């Protein structure tokens, strides 16, 4: 099993008597589930349904929630969360600085479970342990496991990882390895690959990040309309690129002379002058794109390929 140690971009404590109802109105996923230690992945959308931020909301109790985001900066996320507070009893506190995450993927969790009293969480829940909060992540498919440790848990988390690595239960890898695993799984990074000009349906986030049955939240009307209509016009997919990274991202992509989409990200393969990345392309051109590939200049030889 692989493991990568990284720092979340945001860990924010939301507290107060109105925390649940307020967050429920701001977030696209269902937060009011029964039971303790609930975990929910969702999005902060604008009123046009575009993606502004994403993150996990870990419900510690009815008045205390942790908002955790891989890539959305805490300052940006707090600004978004505070944007619609009027007379609500809710406060947001930045806890990011001394928090760490270990992401685990690509192996048998049962081996670690039996050796280290490690308990994988239930779906939409987290497990509180001495070395952190354990919940299902959004880095890979099948889902990876994330362990979030605060300042008081970091030392215990380090001992767990050191022991598991020494016993060959974990193999520590770099951020590029995790990024390649994420891209191979087709999981979007927000706001790096999908942001304020894109819709959740364009990157497959309608499944798992949008609750179509909950009450009002920002962007709900657009989500319901798209859900009723069916398809969106663009789609985010993983691709293989047979060249070095472009100087600037996003980079335009062409099918013959026709602009067909954009390369959103690029991660190098270790042994070749090539890489993998996420591309946002026009859905109606997918059959042609899959058959012939895409180029970075009009009418050039294809250098990017989608399966």
Backbone bond lengths (Angstrom), bond angles and torsions (degrees), N, CA, C in turn:
res aa  C-N    CA-C-N  psi(-1)  N-CA   C-N-CA  omega(-1)  CA-C   N-CA-C  phi
1 X - - - 1.451 - - 1.515 109.77 -
2 X 1.328 116.36 140.97 1.457 121.78 -178.54 1.531 110.51 -95.14
3 X 1.328 115.35 153.44 1.459 121.01 178.55 1.521 109.12 -143.28
4 X 1.328 115.52 143.51 1.464 120.68 175.43 1.518 109.09 -136.96
5 X 1.335 115.07 133.59 1.456 122.33 179.55 1.531 108.93 -96.78
6 X 1.322 117.04 126.79 1.466 119.38 179.46 1.528 109.69 -149.44
7 X 1.319 114.70 168.40 1.457 121.41 179.47 1.524 108.91 -106.14
8 X 1.320 118.08 128.17 1.463 119.38 176.58 1.524 110.63 -65.85
9 X 1.325 116.17 150.66 1.464 120.11 177.29 1.516 111.28 -74.64
10 X 1.336 116.31 -24.21 1.465 119.60 -179.41 1.518 111.35 -152.06
11 X 1.321 115.42 131.35 1.466 123.00 165.78 1.525 105.22 -133.94
12 X 1.316 116.29 111.06 1.468 121.81 -172.46 1.525 108.65 -123.64
13 X 1.314 115.77 130.51 1.461 120.99 174.55 1.526 108.63 -91.04
14 X 1.335 115.96 120.09 1.461 122.44 172.38 1.519 107.54 -101.94
15 X 1.320 116.79 123.48 1.466 119.94 -176.43 1.521 110.36 -138.43
16 X 1.322 114.54 155.72 1.454 120.11 178.76 1.514 111.44 131.95
17 X 1.318 115.78 163.04 1.468 121.71 -175.68 1.516 112.67 -61.86
18 X 1.349 117.31 -31.04 1.475 120.75 -177.52 1.528 113.09 -99.59
19 X 1.328 117.03 12.90 1.473 120.10 -175.28 1.519 112.48 -55.80
20 X 1.321 117.09 -49.48 1.463 120.37 -175.86 1.521 111.80 -62.62
21 X 1.330 117.39 -51.04 1.465 119.60 -176.76 1.533 111.06 -66.19
22 X 1.328 116.88 -35.95 1.458 119.09 -179.48 1.531 110.83 -69.54
23 X 1.326 117.54 -49.28 1.468 120.30 179.41 1.526 111.14 -61.53
24 X 1.321 116.48 -36.61 1.467 120.67 178.37 1.527 110.94 -59.95
25 X 1.321 117.15 -32.85 1.465 121.34 -179.37 1.527 112.77 -80.62
26 X 1.340 117.10 -14.78 1.466 121.41 -176.02 1.520 112.64 -104.08
27 X 1.316 117.35 -22.27 1.476 121.94 -169.82 1.519 110.41 -109.46
28 X 1.320 117.73 148.05 1.469 122.16 -173.45 1.520 114.15 -81.09
29 X 1.329 118.05 -14.92 1.462 120.69 -176.56 1.528 110.77 -102.57
30 X 1.334 115.32 167.35 1.459 121.42 -178.54 1.525 109.84 -81.22
31 X 1.337 116.61 121.53 1.466 121.58 -178.92 1.521 112.31 -104.44
32 X 1.325 116.99 -16.34 1.466 120.73 -172.89 1.525 110.95 -98.57
33 X 1.340 116.28 59.02 1.466 121.01 175.72 1.521 109.81 -91.97
34 X 1.327 114.27 158.04 1.457 120.03 179.13 1.527 110.12 -77.14
35 X 1.331 116.12 150.94 1.451 120.28 175.39 1.518 112.35 101.89
36 X 1.330 115.27 163.55 1.456 121.72 -179.15 1.526 111.39 -85.88
37 X 1.342 114.50 163.64 1.472 122.22 172.58 1.527 112.88 51.87
38 X 1.321 116.07 50.55 1.455 121.17 179.66 1.530 111.08 -80.37
39 X 1.329 115.84 142.67 1.467 122.04 177.85 1.523 108.67 -128.11
40 X 1.320 116.56 135.65 1.456 120.60 -178.31 1.520 109.62 -141.47
41 X 1.332 116.25 129.84 1.466 120.53 173.57 1.518 108.74 -95.97
42 X 1.326 116.61 134.82 1.457 119.47 180.00 1.510 112.51 -160.48
43 X 1.324 115.12 -169.29 1.466 122.52 -172.34 1.517 110.97 -129.55
44 X 1.311 114.57 150.66 1.473 121.19 165.80 1.519 105.77 -102.29
45 X 1.311 115.80 112.41 1.460 122.17 -178.76 1.520 110.06 -103.20
46 X 1.336 115.88 161.11 1.459 117.93 167.99 1.523 108.69 -90.43
47 X 1.306 117.19 -179.51 1.467 119.78 -174.64 1.525 112.52 -68.70
48 X 1.323 117.45 -15.76 1.469 121.28 175.60 1.524 112.02 -92.84
49 X 1.335 116.68 6.30 1.455 120.78 176.41 1.517 114.75 82.34
50 X 1.336 117.45 7.50 1.468 120.49 178.63 1.535 110.20 -80.61
51 X 1.325 115.46 155.33 1.464 121.91 -173.05 1.527 110.41 -84.73
52 X 1.324 116.40 121.43 1.457 121.10 175.72 1.524 112.29 -104.18
53 X 1.331 117.20 -33.12 1.468 121.02 -178.28 1.517 108.68 -164.19
54 X 1.323 115.39 163.84 1.461 120.39 173.05 1.514 109.20 -138.01
55 X 1.315 116.28 169.56 1.450 119.22 176.73 1.513 112.36 167.05
56 X 1.311 114.42 169.01 1.459 122.55 174.93 1.527 108.01 -95.01
57 X 1.307 116.10 140.22 1.460 120.25 171.59 1.526 107.51 -114.39
58 X 1.328 115.40 115.98 1.461 122.86 -178.25 1.522 107.78 -102.48
59 X 1.319 115.65 115.58 1.468 121.58 -174.86 1.534 109.83 -90.12
60 X 1.321 116.08 102.80 1.466 120.65 -179.55 1.523 110.76 -77.52
61 X 1.327 116.95 -40.74 1.463 123.78 171.09 1.523 106.73 -160.40
62 X 1.331 117.51 -173.84 1.469 120.39 -173.52 1.527 114.36 -65.04
63 X 1.337 117.19 -16.35 1.466 119.74 -176.27 1.527 113.63 -122.55
64 X 1.333 117.63 6.43 1.471 120.85 -178.62 1.524 110.57 -139.76
65 X 1.323 114.80 121.55 1.459 121.62 -177.30 1.530 108.50 -133.50
66 X 1.335 116.43 142.23 1.459 121.08 170.35 1.522 108.75 -102.16
67 X 1.321 116.48 129.61 1.464 122.28 174.61 1.521 106.80 -105.89
68 X 1.330 116.65 117.65 1.467 121.96 -172.11 1.522 109.24 -122.26
69 X 1.330 116.79 125.37 1.466 120.89 179.27 1.517 110.37 -129.16
70 X 1.335 115.61 135.62 1.458 120.80 177.37 1.528 111.89 -63.75
71 X 1.347 116.24 -46.80 1.467 120.80 -165.71 1.519 115.89 -126.23
72 X 1.327 119.49 -9.91 1.462 120.80 -179.51 1.525 109.38 -86.91
73 X 1.321 119.11 117.90 1.470 121.29 -177.05 1.524 112.11 -56.88
74 X 1.327 115.43 143.45 1.464 120.40 -176.17 1.530 111.93 -59.82
75 X 1.333 116.92 -38.57 1.473 119.24 -179.02 1.525 111.10 -63.13
76 X 1.333 116.36 -41.05 1.463 121.09 178.11 1.517 111.12 -66.44
77 X 1.334 115.45 -43.15 1.459 119.48 -177.15 1.529 111.47 -67.70
78 X 1.324 117.16 -40.93 1.465 119.60 177.43 1.529 110.60 -62.96
79 X 1.319 116.91 -41.40 1.470 120.47 178.14 1.525 111.07 -59.67
80 X 1.342 116.30 -42.45 1.460 119.98 178.32 1.524 111.51 -66.63
81 X 1.325 116.16 -41.88 1.459 120.15 -178.62 1.525 112.30 -67.08
82 X 1.319 116.95 -33.15 1.460 120.61 -179.11 1.525 112.98 -83.53
83 X 1.306 116.91 -11.63 1.462 122.06 -169.79 1.530 113.55 -56.57
84 X 1.336 117.34 -36.32 1.467 119.75 -174.07 1.529 113.59 -111.51
85 X 1.336 116.65 13.16 1.459 119.82 175.59 1.529 109.20 -70.95
86 X 1.318 116.46 127.67 1.469 120.87 177.30 1.524 108.34 -117.00
87 X 1.320 116.14 -80.87 1.467 119.74 178.08 1.520 110.54 -115.22
88 X 1.341 116.49 17.63 1.455 120.97 -176.55 1.525 110.55 -73.55
89 X 1.334 115.79 140.47 1.459 121.48 175.52 1.520 108.57 -86.44
90 X 1.340 115.33 82.49 1.459 121.50 179.22 1.525 108.69 -150.31
91 X 1.315 116.17 136.85 1.461 122.26 178.38 1.525 109.03 -128.70
92 X 1.339 115.09 152.81 1.457 121.16 -178.74 1.522 109.23 -124.03
93 X 1.324 115.04 126.84 1.467 121.56 -177.60 1.524 109.65 -123.29
94 X 1.325 116.85 128.26 1.458 121.89 -179.11 1.529 110.17 -77.14
95 X 1.335 116.53 116.87 1.467 122.49 178.75 1.530 111.50 -113.67
96 X 1.336 117.00 15.69 1.461 121.29 -168.40 1.518 114.00 -67.41
97 X 1.314 117.65 -41.87 1.464 122.58 -163.61 1.523 114.31 -52.19
98 X 1.308 118.60 -42.69 1.467 120.42 -172.66 1.523 112.64 -108.01
99 X 1.340 116.87 19.78 1.466 120.74 177.73 1.524 111.02 -99.88
100 X 1.312 116.06 149.33 1.462 122.28 178.92 1.523 109.44 -136.37
101 X 1.331 115.59 155.60 1.465 121.57 176.83 1.523 108.86 -127.70
102 X 1.328 116.09 138.18 1.454 122.69 165.55 1.524 106.74 -110.81
103 X 1.326 116.84 123.71 1.466 121.39 175.82 1.520 108.86 -102.21
104 X 1.337 116.58 131.88 1.467 123.28 -179.47 1.525 108.86 -117.89
105 X 1.334 116.74 136.98 1.463 119.82 178.84 1.530 110.77 -160.54
106 X 1.327 113.43 166.92 1.459 120.01 170.64 1.510 115.49 74.43
107 X 1.341 118.22 32.99 1.460 118.44 -179.85 1.507 112.32 -165.32
108 X 1.322 114.25 -168.11 1.454 122.09 -176.60 1.527 110.15 -96.42
109 X 1.323 116.45 110.07 1.458 119.87 -179.56 1.527 112.01 -67.75
110 X 1.319 116.39 -22.27 1.463 119.36 -178.21 1.523 111.64 -64.07
111 X 1.335 117.41 -33.56 1.467 120.23 179.60 1.525 110.64 -61.98
112 X 1.322 116.63 -42.97 1.463 120.40 177.94 1.524 110.44 -71.10
113 X 1.326 115.65 -37.72 1.462 119.94 -178.86 1.530 110.95 -58.33
114 X 1.320 117.55 -44.98 1.460 120.52 -176.51 1.523 112.18 -73.14
115 X 1.339 116.97 -32.16 1.459 120.33 -176.53 1.524 113.27 -83.11
116 X 1.341 117.13 -34.50 1.462 119.51 -167.96 1.527 113.54 -124.18
117 X 1.334 117.25 19.91 1.465 120.54 -178.27 1.530 110.66 50.69
118 X 1.331 113.83 40.73 1.466 122.50 -177.91 1.522 108.37 -92.44
119 X 1.320 118.22 122.01 1.460 121.84 -175.33 1.529 110.79 -110.05
120 X 1.344 118.58 107.80 1.469 119.06 173.87 1.520 110.62 -61.16
121 X 1.321 117.89 144.91 1.471 120.71 -176.95 1.521 112.24 -76.92
122 X 1.325 115.67 162.57 1.455 120.86 168.74 1.538 108.22 -72.73
123 X 1.301 116.11 167.36 1.462 120.24 174.66 1.525 109.28 -62.76
124 X 1.326 116.51 138.06 1.468 123.23 179.61 1.527 112.72 57.58
125 X 1.340 115.95 37.68 1.464 120.38 178.56 1.525 108.86 -149.48
126 X 1.334 115.91 165.44 1.453 120.10 172.75 1.522 109.44 -128.77
127 X 1.336 115.14 159.48 1.456 121.98 178.18 1.523 107.85 -113.65
128 X 1.309 117.34 127.70 1.466 122.20 177.57 1.527 109.08 -90.09
129 X 1.347 117.28 123.13 1.459 122.67 179.79 1.522 108.92 -129.03
130 X 1.328 115.85 175.40 1.464 120.01 179.60 1.518 112.13 -68.10
131 X 1.347 116.93 -22.83 1.468 118.65 -179.23 1.521 113.22 -107.42
132 X 1.333 118.32 11.70 1.456 119.30 173.11 1.515 113.46 141.62
133 X 1.324 114.92 178.68 1.464 122.93 176.52 1.527 108.27 -93.73
134 X 1.326 116.72 125.44 1.462 122.51 -176.28 1.522 108.80 -104.03
135 X 1.331 116.92 125.49 1.461 120.48 178.89 1.522 109.55 -148.39
136 X 1.326 115.87 161.17 1.469 120.91 178.84 1.529 109.62 -73.98
137 X 1.348 115.95 128.09 1.454 121.23 -175.98 1.516 113.37 -92.22
138 X 1.341 114.80 -171.27 1.470 122.06 -178.45 1.520 110.99 -131.42
139 X 1.325 115.95 36.11 1.459 119.70 179.05 1.523 112.30 -94.91
140 X 1.329 118.16 -32.22 1.463 120.97 -173.91 1.522 110.73 -140.62
141 X 1.322 114.75 167.85 1.458 123.57 167.70 1.524 107.23 -124.25
142 X 1.357 118.39 129.89 1.454 128.26 -8.61 1.530 110.50 -54.23
143 X 1.339 116.57 160.88 1.466 119.26 -173.92 1.524 113.26 -58.42
144 X 1.327 115.51 137.25 1.458 121.12 172.20 1.518 109.39 -77.10
145 X 1.309 115.26 169.95 1.462 120.91 173.03 1.520 108.36 -108.51
146 X 1.326 116.62 135.05 1.462 122.63 173.91 1.521 109.82 -110.27
147 X 1.330 115.29 140.43 1.463 121.37 173.32 1.523 106.91 -119.40
148 X 1.310 116.69 114.35 1.465 123.11 -179.74 1.522 109.13 -99.24
149 X 1.330 116.23 119.86 1.467 121.41 -179.87 1.514 110.09 -115.06
150 X 1.332 116.12 136.58 1.461 120.50 174.04 1.530 109.17 -92.86
151 X 1.310 115.40 -173.84 1.466 120.60 -174.99 1.525 112.35 -56.24
152 X 1.310 118.02 -37.92 1.455 121.69 -176.93 1.527 112.74 -79.58
153 X 1.339 117.47 -16.09 1.466 121.10 -176.16 1.522 113.84 -104.88
154 X 1.333 117.19 -10.81 1.462 121.25 -173.77 1.526 112.08 -58.94
155 X 1.313 117.04 -42.46 1.461 119.93 -178.78 1.531 111.22 -63.00
156 X 1.331 117.38 -44.47 1.468 120.95 178.84 1.521 111.07 -65.19
157 X 1.341 117.12 -37.37 1.464 120.56 177.07 1.528 110.11 -63.77
158 X 1.323 117.05 -42.51 1.456 120.96 178.28 1.521 111.97 -60.14
159 X 1.327 117.40 -40.67 1.469 121.28 179.20 1.526 110.85 -66.29
160 X 1.351 116.54 -40.35 1.468 120.17 177.40 1.525 110.78 -61.00
161 X 1.335 116.91 -47.12 1.458 121.14 -177.87 1.529 110.19 -65.80
162 X 1.321 117.20 -42.89 1.460 120.64 179.85 1.528 111.16 -61.16
163 X 1.328 116.34 -44.43 1.459 120.44 -179.83 1.527 111.33 -65.40
164 X 1.332 117.31 -45.04 1.463 121.17 -179.26 1.521 111.64 -67.00
165 X 1.324 117.61 -34.30 1.458 121.43 178.03 1.524 110.56 -69.32
166 X 1.325 116.19 -42.53 1.464 121.01 179.23 1.534 111.24 -62.44
167 X 1.320 116.17 -32.96 1.467 120.73 -179.66 1.532 112.15 -87.87
168 X 1.332 117.11 7.31 1.471 123.31 -179.44 1.528 113.17 63.44
169 X 1.325 117.09 20.85 1.462 120.55 174.40 1.528 110.88 -81.64
170 X 1.336 116.59 -25.00 1.460 122.80 177.29 1.512 110.00 -129.39
171 X 1.333 115.90 145.38 1.459 122.19 172.27 1.519 107.90 -120.61
172 X 1.338 117.39 113.71 1.454 121.15 -179.40 1.525 110.31 -73.70
173 X 1.326 117.15 132.50 1.464 121.94 -179.41 1.527 109.29 -131.36
174 X 1.334 116.02 169.79 1.457 120.14 -175.37 1.529 111.52 -87.62
175 X 1.333 115.06 176.48 1.470 120.82 -176.00 1.524 111.95 -65.80
176 X 1.334 117.21 -31.29 1.462 120.04 179.51 1.522 111.03 -65.31
177 X 1.335 116.37 -38.19 1.472 120.32 178.32 1.519 111.08 -62.96
178 X 1.331 116.52 -42.11 1.464 119.83 177.94 1.526 110.40 -67.01
179 X 1.330 116.93 -39.50 1.470 120.20 178.86 1.525 111.16 -62.90
180 X 1.343 117.59 -41.62 1.466 120.81 178.37 1.527 110.87 -64.77
181 X 1.336 116.93 -38.35 1.469 120.23 177.17 1.526 110.36 -65.83
182 X 1.331 116.69 -38.54 1.460 120.90 178.66 1.525 111.10 -64.82
183 X 1.331 116.12 -46.78 1.466 120.34 -179.71 1.527 110.41 -62.69
184 X 1.333 116.85 -43.75 1.469 119.91 178.57 1.519 111.61 -59.12
185 X 1.336 116.53 -29.35 1.466 121.78 178.47 1.531 112.59 -84.11
186 X 1.339 116.54 -9.63 1.461 120.25 -179.63 1.511 114.01 73.98
187 X 1.352 117.22 26.70 1.460 121.26 -178.13 1.528 109.76 -93.13
188 X 1.333 119.12 124.18 1.473 121.11 -177.15 1.521 112.90 -76.87
189 X 1.328 116.18 146.81 1.464 122.63 171.63 1.525 107.47 -100.09
190 X 1.335 115.27 126.61 1.467 121.42 -177.42 1.528 108.67 -116.26
191 X 1.329 118.69 130.59 1.467 129.32 7.70 1.530 114.31 -97.44
192 X 1.328 117.74 16.36 1.468 120.76 -174.90 1.528 111.60 -66.53
193 X 1.328 116.65 -46.30 1.464 120.30 -176.13 1.529 113.34 -102.81
194 X 1.295 116.68 -28.97 1.476 121.29 178.12 1.524 108.26 -133.96
195 X 1.328 116.33 129.31 1.453 119.42 -173.88 1.514 113.07 -148.49
196 X 1.335 117.07 -144.16 1.471 122.13 -170.37 1.519 116.03 -65.91
197 X 1.342 118.28 -7.55 1.470 119.62 176.54 1.524 111.99 -106.35
198 X 1.341 116.90 5.49 1.454 120.16 -175.54 1.527 112.56 -123.06
199 X 1.331 114.27 158.05 1.460 122.75 179.29 1.528 110.41 -104.62
200 X 1.339 117.86 150.61 1.466 120.30 178.64 1.526 113.45 -57.04
201 X 1.335 116.91 -35.50 1.465 120.39 -177.63 1.521 112.58 -67.14
202 X 1.335 117.15 -20.42 1.456 120.04 -179.88 1.526 112.26 -74.75
203 X 1.329 116.64 -14.55 1.473 119.11 179.12 1.522 111.60 -127.61
204 X 1.335 117.00 23.04 1.453 121.17 172.97 1.506 115.48 75.72
205 X 1.333 118.61 15.20 1.460 120.61 -175.96 1.521 113.60 -87.15
206 X 1.339 116.99 1.86 1.465 117.40 174.58 1.530 110.77 -67.00
207 X 1.333 116.74 -25.26 1.461 121.48 175.91 1.522 108.89 -94.59
208 X 1.306 116.79 109.26 1.462 120.42 175.49 1.506 115.08 103.87
209 X 1.336 118.48 -23.18 1.470 120.31 -178.83 1.521 112.92 -116.21
210 X 1.337 117.34 -12.73 1.463 121.98 -179.23 1.524 108.83 -119.66
211 X 1.324 116.41 129.05 1.457 121.20 173.98 1.524 107.65 -105.84
212 X 1.343 116.05 114.97 1.462 120.13 -175.54 1.527 112.64 -86.29
213 X 1.334 116.93 -1.33 1.463 120.24 -177.85 1.521 113.77 -108.46
214 X 1.341 117.40 -11.16 1.464 119.48 -176.96 1.530 111.17 -76.28
215 X 1.321 116.51 172.30 1.458 121.65 179.97 1.513 112.58 -71.76
216 X 1.310 116.19 -163.96 1.460 122.04 -172.94 1.526 112.50 -64.85
217 X 1.324 115.39 139.34 1.461 122.75 171.57 1.519 107.65 -153.36
218 X 1.297 116.50 164.46 1.463 121.24 -177.95 1.527 110.57 -60.31
219 X 1.321 116.45 127.25 1.456 121.54 179.12 1.520 114.23 87.56
220 X 1.320 118.51 1.53 1.469 121.06 -174.07 1.528 112.88 -61.51
221 X 1.323 117.11 -42.45 1.467 119.45 -176.90 1.525 111.30 -61.53
222 X 1.324 116.60 -40.80 1.468 120.07 179.09 1.523 110.28 -67.47
223 X 1.338 116.70 -41.15 1.461 120.05 178.87 1.525 111.07 -60.79
224 X 1.326 116.50 -43.37 1.460 120.43 -179.60 1.531 110.89 -65.55
225 X 1.327 116.53 -38.95 1.467 120.56 -179.53 1.525 111.05 -65.03
226 X 1.331 116.55 -45.90 1.470 120.16 179.26 1.522 110.30 -65.28
227 X 1.337 116.62 -39.02 1.458 121.21 179.08 1.526 110.70 -60.15
228 X 1.320 116.08 -38.46 1.466 120.57 179.85 1.528 111.71 -74.92
229 X 1.337 116.98 -34.39 1.468 121.77 -177.56 1.520 112.08 -74.64
230 X 1.333 116.87 -37.19 1.463 119.14 -178.09 1.505 113.10 115.13
231 X 1.334 118.28 -97.40 1.458 121.91 -170.03 1.522 113.27 -98.35
232 X 1.349 114.12 154.48 1.462 121.59 167.10 1.528 107.53 -101.05
233 X 1.318 116.50 170.44 1.468 120.26 -171.18 1.529 114.28 -88.79
234 X 1.336 117.00 -13.62 1.469 120.25 -179.16 1.522 109.25 -127.74
235 X 1.342 115.09 161.20 1.458 119.32 179.91 1.532 109.39 -146.74
236 X 1.329 116.53 139.24 1.466 122.92 178.26 1.521 108.41 -93.90
237 X 1.342 115.55 128.15 1.469 120.39 -176.61 1.529 110.47 -140.15
238 X 1.347 117.09 154.45 1.465 119.94 173.16 1.521 110.88 -76.08
239 X 1.335 115.28 148.18 1.461 120.24 -178.62 1.532 110.45 -143.00
240 X 1.316 115.06 158.25 1.465 122.25 172.62 1.519 108.22 -105.73
241 X 1.330 116.31 134.01 1.466 121.34 -176.63 1.524 108.42 -117.46
242 X 1.313 117.26 123.35 1.466 121.75 -176.53 1.519 110.49 -96.80
243 X 1.317 115.99 55.33 1.459 123.19 175.45 1.522 107.93 -168.23
244 X 1.331 115.53 172.30 1.460 119.51 175.67 1.525 109.88 -71.06
245 X 1.322 115.02 167.06 1.456 119.66 -177.82 1.525 111.20 -62.15
246 X 1.330 117.81 138.63 1.468 120.13 173.00 1.529 110.03 -59.77
247 X 1.324 116.00 156.59 1.463 120.21 -179.95 1.517 111.57 -63.33
248 X 1.322 116.90 -34.73 1.464 120.61 -178.14 1.519 110.71 -130.11
249 X 1.328 115.19 142.74 1.458 122.44 174.43 1.530 108.42 -125.80
250 X 1.319 118.56 142.10 1.462 126.56 -0.21 1.528 112.53 -69.78
251 X 1.338 116.07 153.96 1.464 122.64 -179.11 1.521 109.27 -118.41
252 X 1.322 116.35 135.86 1.466 120.62 -179.43 1.525 110.90 -66.59
253 X 1.345 115.35 146.82 1.464 122.25 179.22 1.527 108.96 -125.95
254 X 1.336 115.36 144.91 1.461 120.25 -174.16 1.525 111.38 -128.71
255 X 1.321 114.06 142.06 1.459 122.84 170.61 1.516 106.14 -108.89
256 X 1.341 116.36 98.81 1.462 119.62 -168.97 1.515 108.51 66.53
257 X 1.327 117.06 -122.82 1.462 121.09 177.73 1.530 112.60 -95.73
258 X 1.315 116.19 -2.04 1.462 121.24 -172.86 1.528 110.55 -95.46
259 X 1.358 117.19 129.88 1.459 119.85 174.21 1.518 109.06 -68.86
260 X 1.348 114.75 127.21 1.460 119.74 -173.17 1.517 113.43 -117.64
261 X 1.350 117.36 -11.96 1.457 118.68 -178.63 1.513 112.42 163.99
262 X 1.345 115.15 -160.02 1.460 121.47 -177.68 1.524 110.08 -140.40
263 X 1.339 115.10 143.38 1.456 121.13 167.62 1.522 107.31 -85.14
264 X 1.337 116.56 120.62 1.462 121.37 -174.23 1.522 112.88 -92.33
265 X 1.339 117.15 -29.55 1.466 119.99 -176.36 1.523 109.28 -152.61
266 X 1.334 115.15 161.97 1.470 120.73 -179.57 1.521 108.59 -147.66
267 X 1.356 115.59 131.18 1.460 122.08 177.39 1.523 108.02 -132.78
268 X 1.327 116.26 127.01 1.464 121.72 -170.76 1.516 112.05 -73.03
269 X 1.340 114.95 142.97 1.448 121.14 166.17 1.528 108.21 -79.91
270 X 1.299 117.08 145.51 1.470 120.29 -171.46 1.523 113.50 -67.48
271 X 1.324 117.91 -41.59 1.464 119.78 -168.31 1.524 114.06 -103.98
272 X 1.325 118.44 5.44 1.458 120.43 -175.17 1.524 110.74 -139.15
273 X 1.330 115.18 164.48 1.466 119.62 170.35 1.521 106.61 -88.36
274 X 1.312 114.03 74.05 1.457 120.86 -178.06 1.525 107.84 -160.86
275 X 1.310 116.20 174.43 1.450 119.34 -179.20 1.510 111.78 -163.54
276 X 1.315 115.22 -177.51 1.456 122.71 174.68 1.524 107.92 -127.08
277 X 1.315 115.80 154.56 1.451 119.60 179.46 1.515 110.59 -165.93
278 X 1.311 115.08 177.31 1.461 121.49 178.71 1.520 109.41 -104.29
279 X 1.330 115.61 134.73 1.462 121.45 -179.32 1.523 109.77 -122.35
280 X 1.320 115.48 140.19 1.456 121.93 174.63 1.522 106.95 -106.54
281 X 1.337 116.25 114.26 1.468 120.55 -173.61 1.526 110.92 -128.10
282 X 1.324 114.60 163.81 1.458 121.15 178.45 1.528 109.52 -73.64
283 X 1.315 115.89 126.23 1.461 120.94 -175.15 1.532 112.30 -61.61
284 X 1.335 117.18 -37.91 1.462 119.36 -176.58 1.518 113.13 -68.26
285 X 1.349 117.13 -15.22 1.468 120.57 179.85 1.527 113.17 -98.26
286 X 1.339 116.85 0.78 1.465 120.17 -173.25 1.530 114.18 -56.10
287 X 1.334 120.14 -44.99 1.471 117.96 179.00 1.531 113.41 -56.76
288 X 1.334 116.79 -43.30 1.471 120.60 178.51 1.523 111.29 -68.29
289 X 1.339 116.92 -40.12 1.463 121.06 -179.62 1.525 110.26 -62.18
290 X 1.346 115.96 -44.79 1.463 119.33 -179.66 1.523 111.35 -65.88
291 X 1.308 116.74 -31.83 1.465 120.11 -178.14 1.518 112.69 -76.67
292 X 1.338 117.74 -36.25 1.471 118.87 -170.91 1.519 115.15 -121.17
293 X 1.321 119.57 -16.48 1.455 121.34 -177.13 1.525 112.04 84.73
294 X 1.347 114.96 177.85 1.460 121.66 -177.80 1.522 110.52 -126.12
295 X 1.321 115.42 154.78 1.468 121.41 178.06 1.527 109.59 -117.04
296 X 1.339 115.61 166.11 1.462 120.73 -179.65 1.524 112.60 -94.42
297 X 1.327 116.49 -7.91 1.457 122.49 174.30 1.525 108.24 -135.42
298 X 1.333 118.16 150.73 1.461 119.88 -179.53 1.526 111.95 -56.02
299 X 1.336 115.93 132.78 1.470 124.20 174.55 1.523 114.35 65.73
300 X 1.325 119.33 10.57 1.468 121.28 175.44 1.529 110.66 -80.16
301 X 1.349 114.43 171.25 1.454 119.75 175.91 1.528 110.32 -65.01
302 X 1.330 117.83 137.58 1.474 119.79 178.08 1.520 111.88 -61.69
303 X 1.325 116.22 137.78 1.470 121.97 177.61 1.525 111.86 -131.16
304 X 1.336 116.29 2.73 1.468 120.65 -179.93 1.520 108.53 -131.80
305 X 1.335 115.41 133.01 1.452 119.94 -173.15 1.525 111.85 -133.60
306 X 1.327 115.40 136.75 1.465 123.13 178.33 1.518 107.92 -114.48
307 X 1.309 117.05 133.75 1.465 120.80 178.92 1.522 110.10 -72.16
